[in-house]
Amino acid sequence: MLGASNPLHLLTRIRLLARTRGAVEPELPEVAETVAIIMDGSRRWARQRGLPTAIGHRQGTRALRRTVEASIDLGVRNLVVYAFSTENWSRPPDEVDALMELFGDTIERELPDLAEQGVRVRFIGRRDRAPEALRLRMEAMEDKTALNSRLGLWIAFDYGGRAELVEAARRIANSGMDPREIDENVLAANLYAPELPDPDLLIRTSGELRVSNFMLWQLAYAEFVFVDRLWPDFDARDLRAALGEYAKRRRRFGGR
């Protein structure tokens, strides 16, 4: 439980007082509207318990659902999660197959309920290497939730930050644009999801201190919070604590 000095806890108390007294709510403290999460530690969680890796990943999907619902409650507008990297294809074939099956099951069983809560689901990264049945489920879920606006859930699948930048460079080169006209805006417009705001906050679970080729362009000025808890154990309290840490920081964007 967060102490009374936490900005998010104080905000809740102020809101309750405002409603009780009929007063106008005060200005909100700075909230991380776009949050990115590297969901790390599912395999270690299973290994520590002597369980199959697949069970760790399945518990990770439950942590994702908790985190999405908590994000809605806490005012996050976009949540970007690192689900499967371009490097993850090098894992043992049986683990990769189990992950592909799990992704499909998650789309069928977990995401529809989140969609009912107003979540818009979008996938970023490559799709050509995914099984056809999984690609069709991805497309169907995106179509089904296209008009939702309560929270944007961006799932990075077969994603790599370097690959994204290489693909953006290829698109620009193929367009025939004059090199003198290429600037940051042009490159950003050719990323996988140019409409996705740059993350305000990156959270990585499991205690590892690296970005692992995730959103290399978009994280240029994000605040980082590293959490020791393994991903399957991550819950609303951890998200609230990370947002509270973010709220205490002063973002300078290279200035003073």
FENWOLIN-V746114 format. One record per residue. RES is the residue in three letters. PHI is phi in whole degrees, 0 to 359 (* if undefined). PSI is psi in degrees with one decimal (999 if undefined). BURIAL is b if it has 16 or more other ideal C-beta (glycine too) atoms within 10 Angstrom, else e. Layout:
res->RES phi->PHI psi->PSI burial->BURIAL
res->RES phi->PHI psi->PSI burial->BURIAL
This chain:
res->MET phi->* psi->134.3 burial->e
res->LEU phi->282 psi->147.2 burial->e
res->GLY phi->287 psi->170.0 burial->e
res->ALA phi->293 psi->-17.8 burial->e
res->SER phi->279 psi->-8.5 burial->e
res->ASN phi->292 psi->133.7 burial->b
res->PRO phi->301 psi->-38.0 burial->b
res->LEU phi->289 psi->-34.9 burial->b
res->HIS phi->294 psi->-44.4 burial->e
res->LEU phi->298 psi->-39.1 burial->b
res->LEU phi->300 psi->-41.7 burial->b
res->THR phi->298 psi->-42.7 burial->e
res->ARG phi->295 psi->-41.4 burial->e
res->ILE phi->296 psi->-41.7 burial->e
res->ARG phi->298 psi->-42.3 burial->e
res->LEU phi->296 psi->-40.8 burial->e
res->LEU phi->296 psi->-40.1 burial->e
res->ALA phi->296 psi->-42.1 burial->e
res->ARG phi->294 psi->-39.4 burial->e
res->THR phi->295 psi->-39.3 burial->e
res->ARG phi->266 psi->-4.2 burial->e
res->GLY phi->73 psi->19.7 burial->e
res->ALA phi->274 psi->165.2 burial->e
res->VAL phi->284 psi->134.5 burial->e
res->GLU phi->296 psi->139.9 burial->e
res->PRO phi->290 psi->167.4 burial->e
res->GLU phi->298 psi->136.9 burial->e
res->LEU phi->292 psi->144.5 burial->e
res->PRO phi->291 psi->164.8 burial->e
res->GLU phi->297 psi->125.9 burial->e
res->VAL phi->247 psi->139.1 burial->b
res->ALA phi->286 psi->99.9 burial->b
res->GLU phi->285 psi->-30.8 burial->e
res->THR phi->240 psi->118.0 burial->b
res->VAL phi->241 psi->132.4 burial->b
res->ALA phi->249 psi->141.3 burial->b
res->ILE phi->229 psi->128.5 burial->b
res->ILE phi->267 psi->106.8 burial->b
res->MET phi->275 psi->85.6 burial->b
res->ASP phi->249 psi->142.3 burial->b
res->GLY phi->117 psi->3.4 burial->b
res->SER phi->294 psi->-40.0 burial->b
res->ARG phi->292 psi->-41.2 burial->b
res->ARG phi->294 psi->-37.4 burial->b
res->TRP phi->302 psi->-45.6 burial->b
res->ALA phi->292 psi->-43.3 burial->b
res->ARG phi->298 psi->-40.8 burial->e
res->GLN phi->297 psi->-23.7 burial->e
res->ARG phi->256 psi->4.2 burial->e
res->GLY phi->67 psi->31.0 burial->e
res->LEU phi->251 psi->159.6 burial->e
res->PRO phi->298 psi->148.0 burial->e
res->THR phi->304 psi->-37.2 burial->b
res->ALA phi->301 psi->-33.9 burial->b
res->ILE phi->292 psi->-37.5 burial->e
res->GLY phi->299 psi->-43.6 burial->b
res->HIS phi->294 psi->-37.0 burial->b
res->ARG phi->293 psi->-39.3 burial->b
res->GLN phi->296 psi->-30.7 burial->b
res->GLY phi->296 psi->-34.0 burial->b
res->THR phi->293 psi->-32.7 burial->b
res->ARG phi->291 psi->-37.3 burial->e
res->ALA phi->297 psi->-36.1 burial->b
res->LEU phi->297 psi->-45.2 burial->b
res->ARG phi->299 psi->-45.1 burial->e
res->ARG phi->303 psi->-41.6 burial->e
res->THR phi->290 psi->-39.0 burial->b
res->VAL phi->298 psi->-47.1 burial->b
res->GLU phi->295 psi->-38.0 burial->b
res->ALA phi->293 psi->-36.6 burial->b
res->SER phi->298 psi->-40.6 burial->b
res->ILE phi->300 psi->-47.9 burial->b
res->ASP phi->296 psi->-32.1 burial->e
res->LEU phi->267 psi->0.5 burial->b
res->GLY phi->91 psi->12.8 burial->e
res->VAL phi->289 psi->138.4 burial->b
res->ARG phi->263 psi->-33.3 burial->b
res->ASN phi->223 psi->134.0 burial->b
res->LEU phi->235 psi->121.6 burial->b
res->VAL phi->247 psi->122.8 burial->b
res->VAL phi->239 psi->139.8 burial->b
res->TYR phi->269 psi->99.1 burial->b
res->ALA phi->267 psi->-39.5 burial->b
res->PHE phi->203 psi->121.0 burial->b
res->SER phi->266 psi->165.9 burial->b
res->THR phi->298 psi->-28.5 burial->b
res->GLU phi->282 psi->-19.4 burial->e
res->ASN phi->293 psi->-16.0 burial->b
res->TRP phi->297 psi->-19.7 burial->e
res->SER phi->279 psi->-3.1 burial->e
res->ARG phi->290 psi->165.4 burial->e
res->PRO phi->307 psi->138.8 burial->e
res->PRO phi->307 psi->-37.4 burial->e
res->ASP phi->292 psi->-33.8 burial->e
res->GLU phi->290 psi->-41.6 burial->e
res->VAL phi->298 psi->-44.6 burial->e
res->ASP phi->300 psi->-41.9 burial->e
res->ALA phi->295 psi->-36.9 burial->b
res->LEU phi->293 psi->-41.6 burial->b
res->MET phi->299 psi->-42.1 burial->e
res->GLU phi->295 psi->-40.1 burial->e
res->LEU phi->295 psi->-40.0 burial->b
res->PHE phi->300 psi->-43.8 burial->b
res->GLY phi->297 psi->-43.0 burial->b
res->ASP phi->296 psi->-39.0 burial->e
res->THR phi->297 psi->-42.2 burial->b
res->ILE phi->297 psi->-38.7 burial->b
res->GLU phi->283 psi->-35.7 burial->e
res->ARG phi->253 psi->-35.3 burial->e
res->GLU phi->263 psi->-44.7 burial->e
res->LEU phi->291 psi->-33.6 burial->b
res->PRO phi->303 psi->-39.6 burial->e
res->ASP phi->293 psi->-37.9 burial->e
res->LEU phi->294 psi->-36.1 burial->b
res->ALA phi->298 psi->-37.5 burial->b
res->GLU phi->295 psi->-22.5 burial->e
res->GLN phi->271 psi->5.9 burial->e
res->GLY phi->96 psi->15.9 burial->e
res->VAL phi->274 psi->130.5 burial->b
res->ARG phi->262 psi->125.0 burial->b
res->VAL phi->256 psi->130.4 burial->b
res->ARG phi->222 psi->146.0 burial->b
res->PHE phi->250 psi->136.1 burial->b
res->ILE phi->236 psi->142.4 burial->b
res->GLY phi->123 psi->-165.4 burial->b
res->ARG phi->277 psi->152.6 burial->b
res->ARG phi->233 psi->-12.2 burial->e
res->ASP phi->293 psi->-20.5 burial->e
res->ARG phi->265 psi->-5.3 burial->e
res->ALA phi->280 psi->152.5 burial->b
res->PRO phi->302 psi->145.9 burial->e
res->GLU phi->303 psi->-40.7 burial->e
res->ALA phi->299 psi->-37.8 burial->e
res->LEU phi->291 psi->-41.0 burial->b
res->ARG phi->300 psi->-41.6 burial->e
res->LEU phi->295 psi->-37.6 burial->e
res->ARG phi->293 psi->-39.0 burial->b
res->MET phi->301 psi->-50.0 burial->b
res->GLU phi->298 psi->-40.3 burial->e
res->ALA phi->295 psi->-40.7 burial->e
res->MET phi->293 psi->-39.5 burial->b
res->GLU phi->297 psi->-43.3 burial->e
res->ASP phi->296 psi->-42.9 burial->e
res->LYS phi->296 psi->-33.7 burial->e
res->THR phi->255 psi->9.4 burial->b
res->ALA phi->302 psi->-30.2 burial->e
res->LEU phi->265 psi->-1.8 burial->e
res->ASN phi->286 psi->149.2 burial->b
res->SER phi->217 psi->5.3 burial->e
res->ARG phi->289 psi->-40.5 burial->e
res->LEU phi->208 psi->137.1 burial->b
res->GLY phi->266 psi->117.9 burial->b
res->LEU phi->256 psi->112.5 burial->b
res->TRP phi->254 psi->117.7 burial->b
res->ILE phi->254 psi->113.2 burial->b
res->ALA phi->277 psi->108.8 burial->b
res->PHE phi->238 psi->133.5 burial->b
res->ASP phi->47 psi->51.7 burial->b
res->TYR phi->246 psi->141.6 burial->b
res->GLY phi->214 psi->134.0 burial->b
res->GLY phi->298 psi->-40.8 burial->b
res->ARG phi->293 psi->-42.8 burial->e
res->ALA phi->299 psi->-37.9 burial->b
res->GLU phi->297 psi->-42.3 burial->b
res->LEU phi->291 psi->-37.9 burial->e
res->VAL phi->297 psi->-43.9 burial->e
res->GLU phi->296 psi->-39.0 burial->e
res->ALA phi->297 psi->-41.9 burial->b
res->ALA phi->297 psi->-39.6 burial->e
res->ARG phi->297 psi->-42.9 burial->e
res->ARG phi->298 psi->-42.2 burial->e
res->ILE phi->294 psi->-44.0 burial->b
res->ALA phi->297 psi->-41.5 burial->e
res->ASN phi->290 psi->-20.7 burial->e
res->SER phi->285 psi->-16.8 burial->e
res->GLY phi->77 psi->15.2 burial->e
res->MET phi->296 psi->142.8 burial->e
res->ASP phi->297 psi->124.6 burial->e
res->PRO phi->307 psi->-29.1 burial->e
res->ARG phi->291 psi->-16.6 burial->e
res->GLU phi->267 psi->-6.0 burial->e
res->ILE phi->280 psi->124.6 burial->e
res->ASP phi->222 psi->-171.1 burial->e
res->GLU phi->300 psi->-37.4 burial->e
res->ASN phi->295 psi->-39.2 burial->e
res->VAL phi->295 psi->-45.6 burial->e
res->LEU phi->296 psi->-44.2 burial->b
res->ALA phi->299 psi->-35.0 burial->e
res->ALA phi->290 psi->-13.5 burial->e
res->ASN phi->252 psi->11.8 burial->b
res->LEU phi->284 psi->172.6 burial->b
res->TYR phi->303 psi->-42.0 burial->b
res->ALA phi->225 psi->77.2 burial->b
res->PRO phi->298 psi->-21.2 burial->e
res->GLU phi->279 psi->-10.3 burial->e
res->LEU phi->284 psi->122.2 burial->b
res->PRO phi->297 psi->149.2 burial->e
res->ASP phi->299 psi->136.4 burial->e
res->PRO phi->300 psi->138.9 burial->b
res->ASP phi->279 psi->-33.1 burial->b
res->LEU phi->221 psi->134.9 burial->b
res->LEU phi->247 psi->128.3 burial->b
res->ILE phi->247 psi->131.0 burial->b
res->ARG phi->237 psi->129.0 burial->b
res->THR phi->269 psi->172.7 burial->b
res->SER phi->83 psi->-1.5 burial->b
res->GLY phi->88 psi->-4.9 burial->e
res->GLU phi->287 psi->146.2 burial->e
res->LEU phi->242 psi->62.6 burial->e
res->ARG phi->205 psi->164.3 burial->e
res->VAL phi->263 psi->-11.7 burial->b
res->SER phi->52 psi->47.4 burial->e
res->ASN phi->64 psi->31.9 burial->b
res->PHE phi->252 psi->119.7 burial->b
res->MET phi->49 psi->53.0 burial->b
res->LEU phi->300 psi->-36.5 burial->e
res->TRP phi->284 psi->-47.0 burial->e
res->GLN phi->287 psi->-22.8 burial->b
res->LEU phi->270 psi->12.8 burial->b
res->ALA phi->308 psi->-39.5 burial->e
res->TYR phi->236 psi->20.2 burial->e
res->ALA phi->287 psi->153.0 burial->b
res->GLU phi->273 psi->142.3 burial->b
res->PHE phi->250 psi->136.0 burial->b
res->VAL phi->230 psi->122.9 burial->b
res->PHE phi->254 psi->130.4 burial->b
res->VAL phi->245 psi->132.5 burial->b
res->ASP phi->288 psi->-22.4 burial->e
res->ARG phi->293 psi->139.1 burial->b
res->LEU phi->290 psi->149.5 burial->b
res->TRP phi->305 psi->-44.3 burial->b
res->PRO phi->300 psi->-20.6 burial->b
res->ASP phi->266 psi->-5.5 burial->b
res->PHE phi->293 psi->136.1 burial->b
res->ASP phi->217 psi->-171.6 burial->e
res->ALA phi->300 psi->-34.0 burial->e
res->ARG phi->295 psi->-38.8 burial->e
res->ASP phi->293 psi->-41.6 burial->b
res->LEU phi->296 psi->-43.6 burial->b
res->ARG phi->299 psi->-40.8 burial->b
res->ALA phi->295 psi->-41.1 burial->b
res->ALA phi->294 psi->-41.4 burial->b
res->LEU phi->293 psi->-34.8 burial->b
res->GLY phi->295 psi->-39.9 burial->b
res->GLU phi->297 psi->-43.1 burial->b
res->TYR phi->300 psi->-42.0 burial->b
res->ALA phi->296 psi->-22.3 burial->b
res->LYS phi->274 psi->-11.6 burial->e
res->ARG phi->271 psi->153.0 burial->e
res->ARG phi->253 psi->117.9 burial->e
res->ARG phi->270 psi->123.3 burial->e
res->ARG phi->254 psi->-17.4 burial->e
res->PHE phi->51 psi->41.6 burial->e
res->GLY phi->88 psi->-9.2 burial->e
res->GLY phi->268 psi->-167.2 burial->e
res->ARG phi->261 psi->999 burial->e
